[in-house]
Amino acid sequence: MSEPTWISLLPPLLAIGLAIKTRQVYLSLAGGVWLGCTILSGWNPAVGLSESIEFGVRVLGCTPEVPGEPCNAGEAKVVLFTLVIGALIATLSASGGVAGFVSWLERRRWVTNGRRAQFLAWIIGVVIFIESNITVLVAGSVSRPLFDRYRISREKLAYLIDSTSAPICILIPLNAWGAYNLGILNRLGVEDSLGVFLNSILFNFYSFAAVLLALGVVLWKLDWGPMKRAEKRAARGEVLSPGAMPMMDEGVLGGEEPPPVHPRALNMVVPVVVLVLMMPLGLWITGDGNIRGGEGSTSVLWASMAGLAAAWILLLVQKAYKVAELVKIALRGAGGLVPLALILILALALGDVAGALGTGDYVAGLVEGNLAPMAFLPLVFIVSSAVAFSIGSSWGTFAIMIPIVVPAAATMQLELAPFLAAALSGGIFGDHCSPISDTTVISSMASATDHVDHVRTQLPYALAGGAVATGCFTVAGAFL
């Protein structure tokens, strides 16, 4: 298509519409890819279906951007990372590291009251920033017994770990979230994608608001509405609300049987430390001594594999498992994150289709001269929030919104970082509010609380953070 028209809006709109109707992110993204390919093929649905498959395959392919030069397989590496991180989660679960960490805390009496228990949950969420599900599961497993002991509501635990998982992960480029978004930016041809992402962190207002508000709740007991009632109930020794159906998570961080190894905090701490330290080292190596010039997708894959290797070495030295048993555990964990890998493939394919249709250029043409940055910046945040709330996936939202926002900002000759931040921040806000978000569900599970109770008690805090972020984006837009 030589000149993008309103038709270029149809694929992302279909993805959003299907998400609202079906609550299925896979179907929504696949539908958007198919419609986009159908349009590109001259409205031939059969050819569009064939091309949809090809777009998905190209995500995993390795085609040189310039003939004769090395190819870029960044997207395939990020997909592999999701499988390796799944293997790492399962291995950490089987290592007894979480139970060992809890015992270590108790021996040193670092947690002696309810406020310290809450601060522990918050600090774990901040420190373990590699992957949101790891953050939630570790923080929930470690903190839940302490919350029950000191009569702090499980709803409060679910809120704290939910508010320090995705909001923290999106602020750190050295993890899966950073690699995923850098992959989208690279696919869109953004120069110095890592620099743009780093600059966007300062404008990610909702994430900062969510994390700081959660800290304020811990320090100053800011209990509002349903959360205040939950805290009064827990203070009476009532762990759950009447009629609650807790999403129990026995077996999430460990099998039904205890691991065949003495619980050691070392088994959790060492692999996580190796993973964290290997990421900047990988960037330094792939960037020939320049971290900002490194390959994010390669580095995050190296880091996850190094963390998995460290976990395996520890367990083999302790003679807890044989190699064959570790392989089975790793494969089981990798299989658990296949759905995430599928979202990633569909998301990148939809971004390619939107780029081919010129969706972002068309949106930019609509707003250029008609909508001031002061209005456009918060509008990106609000639309991203609505999409994320509808589909329950921040990653799916990034795939829909970033390919629209990047060319729009370029056409309007505006700095990209604030608009990227608005799309990312909105994705986190909507995901934080959504009852169908995987992070929200896993937070309820890891806290062993009723899912509806978690959503009800968290929503007032999320809306407060969203209001702050909207105001900040409006002010920031005035200076663009």
N, C-alpha and C positions, 0 to 999 in steps of 0.2 A: 504494500500500500504506500503510494507516494506521499499522500497527505493524510494524516490521521484525522478521523471524524468521530462523531459521537459513538459510532459503532465500536470503536476501540475500548469504550467503557464497559461493554457488555460482559466480557469474561470475568473481570473482578466483581461486577455487580451480580453476576450469576453465582459466583462463589459465595458472596455475602448472603444473597437471597436463599440459596440452598442451606447455608449454615444456620440461618434463622429458622428455616422450616424443618430441617431434618436433625440438627444438632450433630451432624456427622462431618468432621473436618476433612476426612479422606474423600468422601463423595463430593464435598464442596470444591475442594481444590482440583480434583479430577474433572469435574464438570466444567470448571473455568478453563482448564487446559484444552479440553475437547472443543468447547465453543470457539476459543481463540484459534485453534488449528483449523476448524471448519471455516471460519471467516477467511483465514489466510489461503485456504485451498479453493476459494471461490464458492463457498457455501455448499460444498459437497460433504455431507456428514460422514460418509464411509471413508473418504480420503482424510477427513479430519480426525477420525478415530485412529487411522494408521499413522498419521503424523503425530498424534498425541503420544503414541508409544515411542516414536522416534525421538521426540523431545525429552521423554523420560530417560531413554537410553543415552542420549547425548550428555545428560547430567553426569552419568557415570563414565562417559567416554573420555578420551584423551586426544583432542584434536588441536593441533598447533594454531594459535591465534594468527601467527605469521608463518607462511610456508618456509620450511627449512630450519625453524627454531624449535627448541624443546616445547613439548605440549604442557598444558596446565591441567592437572588432575586434582585440583583443590577440592572440588565438590565430592569426588569419590573418596578422598581422604577423610572428609568430615563425616561422610556416611559410615566409613570404617570405624571412625572414632566412636560413634554412638554404640556400635556393637562391642568395642573393646571396653568402653566405660560400663556397659551392662555386665560384662564379664568381671570387671573390677568390683562392682557393687555386690555381686553374688559371692565373690571370693572374700571380701571383707565381712560379709554376713556370716560366712562359714568359719571365720578365723577366731571368733570369740573376742575380737578386739573391742567391740562396744561394751560388752560386759566388763572387760578388764579396765576400760577407761572409767566406768562408773565406780568400780571398786577402788580405783586409784584416787578418785575425788573424795570418796567417803573416808579413806584412810587418813587423808590430809585435812579432813574437816574443812574443805573450802566452801562447802555449801551447808550452812547451819540455820538458815531461815528461808521464808518464802521469797523475799526479795532477791536473795542470792540465787535461788533456784531459777527465778525468772531471768536474772541477768545471765546465768549460764546458758539458758536456751537462746537468748539474744546473741551472745558472743559466739556460740557455735555456729549460728546462722551467718554471722559476719566472716568468720575465719574460714569455714569450709565453703568456698565459693566456686568450686570446680563444676558442680552440676546440681541443679535445684533439687532433684529427687534425693540425691545423696545428702544434701543439707537437711532436708525435711526428715528423712528417715533416721539419720544419726542424732539430730537434735531431739526428735521426739522420743526415740528409744532411751537416750541418756537421761532426759529431763522428766519424763512422765512419772517414774516412781518417786522422784523428789517433789513434784507438784502434789501428788496424792498425799505424801507424808506431811507436807506443810499446809495442806488444805487450800491450795490454789486451784482454781477451776481448770479443767482440761480444755475448756473453750479458750481460756487465756493462753494456754500452751499452743493450741492450734493457731491462734492469731499471731503469736510471736514468731513461730517457725515459718508461717506462711508469709509474713512480712519481711523476713530476712532470707528468703530463698531466691525467688526470681528477681526481686528488687536489687539484691546484692550482686547476683550473677550477671545482670545486664550492665553493671557498672565496671566490671572487670573484663578486659579484652583477652586475658590469658586463660580462657576456659572454652567450653563447648559453645556457649552463647556468643562469645566473641568470634570464634572461628566460623560459626554459622552466618552471622551478619557480615563478616568480612568476605565470606564467599559470595553473598548476594551483591555486595558492593563491587567486588572484583568482576563479577559477571556483567555488571552494568557499566564497566569501563571507568570506574571512579579512580582518579589518580591519587596516590598516597592514601589508600583506603584505611590503613591503620591510623594515620594521622587524623583523618576525618573522624574516625570512630573515637579516638582519644579526645578530640575537641568536643565531640557531642556529649561526653560524659558530664561536663559542667552544666549542660542544659537539660539533663535528665531529671527534671524537677520532681516528678511523682516518685521516682525511686528513692531520692533523698528524703522526701517528705514521709514516705512509708517507713523507712528505716529509723529516722529520727523520732517519729511519732511513737513507734514501738518502744524505743528507748525511754521516751518520756513517760509512757505507760508504766514501765518498770520502776523508774526512779521516783515518780510523783503520784503513782496510783491513780492514773487518769481513767477511771472506770465510768463508762457512759451506758445508758439505756440497758439493752439486754445483757451486756457484759457485767454491769453492776449487779444485776439480779443473779447472774451466774456466780459471781464472786461471793455474794451473801449466802447462796445455797451451799457452795463448797466450804465456806467457813463453818457451817453447821455439820460438816462431815458427810454431806450428800455429794458423792462423786459425780453423779449424772442427774439430769433433770427427769421428772416423772415421765415415764413412757418413752424415754430416749432409747435409740437403737445404735449403740456404739459400733463404729467400724473397727473392730478389733484387728490387731495386726500381729498376733503371734505368728511367727514364721516369716514375717516380712524381712526382719533383720537376722534371721537365723532359721534353721530348719526346725521341725517338730522335736527332734532330738538335739541335745546340747552338742556342740562341736567336740571332737575327740582331742581337745587340747586345753591346757590350763588357760583361763582367760587372761590375756595380757593386753594392756593398753598399747604396747609396742606394735601389736599386730594391726591396729588401726592407724596409729600416728605415723609410723614409718612410711607406708605406701602413700598416704596423703601428702606428707612432706616431700617425698620424692617426686610425686606428680606435680606439685606446685613449683618446686625448684627447677624441674626439667623444662617447664614451659618457656621461661625467659632464656634459658640456655639454648633451647632449640631455635628461638628467634635470633639469638646471637650467631649461632652456627650458620643457619640458612641465610642470614643477612650479611655474611662475611664480616662479622664484627660490628654490624649496625643493627641493633634490635628493631628499630622502626622499619628497616628494610627486609626483615625476615618474613618467612612464609608462615602465616598463622595456622593454616590447615595442616601443614607438615609438622609444625611444632606441637600442636595439640595432640596429634596422633602419636608422636614420639613420647610425649609426656604421659599419656594414658597407658601406653605399652610399658613404659618404665615403671609406673606405679603398679601395674599388674605383675610385672616381673619381680618387683620387690616383695609383694605379698606372697607370691609363689615361693621365693627363696626362703622367706621366714618360715613358712609352713613346712617346707621340705626339711629345713634344718631342725625344726622342732619335731619332725617325724609325725606330724599330725595327719598328713594325707600323702598318698602316692601320686605320681604324676598323672596316671590315668584318672584318678578321682578328681584332681584339680581340673583336668580337661573337661570332665563332665560338668563340674560346677560352672566353669567359664562358659561353656556352650549354653547351659541353661540360662545364665545371666544375659548372654548376648541375645538369645531368643526373646527375652523379655523386653528388649528395646528395639525389636524389629519394627513395631508400629511407629516409633519415633523416626527411624530411618526412612520409612515409607513417606511420612509427612515431609521429611527433608527433600526427598526426591521430587515429590509432587510440587512442593513450594518453589524449588529452584526452576522446575519446568514452567510453572505459571509465570514466574518472573521473566523467563526467556520469551514466552509468548507475548506478555505485555510489552516487552521491549520491541519485539518484531512488529507489533501493531501500533506502536507509538502512543500508548495510553498516557504516559507521563507528559509527553509533548502536548497532547491535546488538552489535558487538564491545565497545564501551564498557560496555554493560549487562552483558556477560558478566564483564568483569574488575573492574567497579566493586564494591568491597566484598569481592572474592574474590582479587584480585591486587594486591599493594602496588606502588607506583611503583618501588621498588628492583628488583623482578623484571620489571615491565612494560617499563621502559626498555631494559634489555639484551635482552629478548625481541624487541622491535621491531627492534633491530640484528641479531639472529641470524636472524630470519625474513627480513628484507630481504636479508641476505647470501645466504641459501639461494636466494631467488628470483633474485637477480642472477647467481649462479653457474649456475643452471639455464638461464636464457634468454640469458645473455651480453650483457645490455643494462642498463646502469644507468638509462637514461632510461625504459625499459619498466618497470623496478622502481619508479621514482618514481611512475609513473602508477598502478601497482597499490596501492602502500603508502600514499602520501600521502592519498588520499581515505578510507582507513580510519583513519589515525592522527589526522587533524585533528579529526573529530567525536568520536573516542574521547577525546582529551585535553580537548575542550571539555565533554563530558558529565561527565567526572571532575573538572572544574574545576581542571585542572592547566595549568601554563604550557606553551604550545605549542612554543616554540623547542627545548627539549631533545628532544622526541619527533620533531619534524621533522628535527633533526640526526641522530637515531638511524636514521631511515629513509634519509636521504641518505648517511650514513656507511656503513650496511650495503650500500647499493647500490654504492658505490665499492669496498668490500672484496670483495664477491662477484664483481664485474666484474673486479677485479684478479686474482683467483684463477682465473677461468674461462678454459679454453682456447678457448672459442668466442666470447669477447668480441672485438668489432671493434677495440678499442684494443689488446688483447693481440696480435691478429693483425698489425695495422699496425705495432706496435712491433717485432715479429720482421721484418717486411718492411723497415722503415726501417733496421734494423740489419744486414740481410742475413745473418741467422742462422737456424738451424733452429728452427722454431716449438716443437717438443717440448722442445728444449734450453732455450729461453727459459722455458717454463712450469715445467720442473723446477728451474731455478736460481732462479727468482723466488719460487716457492711458500713456501720456508722463511721468507723475509723478510715476505711478506704475512701468513702465519699468525702470526708474532711481532707484527706490528702489530695484527692482529685480536684477539689475546689481550690486548694492552694496552688496546685500545678497549673490549673487553667489561668489563674491570675498571673502567675509568673511567666507563662508563655505569652500572655497578652502584653505584659510590660516588656519582655524581651523583643517581641515583634515591633514595638515602637522604636527600637534603636537599630533595626536592620536597614 
